[in-house]
C-alpha cells in the first residue's frame, strides 16, 4: 500500500478534464486507487466520485493505492498533480 499527500496546484482545481485524466491514469493499473479530502474518500477510477470532492486550487488530498502495482500507480497519479494535469498552470 502507498499513501501520499498531494495538493491541487493548478488554477482550475480538479475540474472535469483533470478528473478524466486521473481516471484514465488510475485505470491503467490493477491496484485500487483512492483520493480523499476533508474526511471523504472516493474511488479515483470514478469521474463522478472525483468531482464530488470539489477540490479547488490549494486543496490538500490524500492518495491511497492498494494492489500489486501500487507504487507505479501512485507515482503516475502524483506526476499528474505535479504537472497540473498537463494544463500548464
Buried (B, 14 or more C-beta within 10 A) or exposed (E): EBEBEBEBBBEBBBBEEBBBBBBEBBEEBEBBBBBBBEEEBBBBBBBEBBBEBEBBBEBEBBBBBEBEBBEBBBEBBBEBBEEBBEEEE
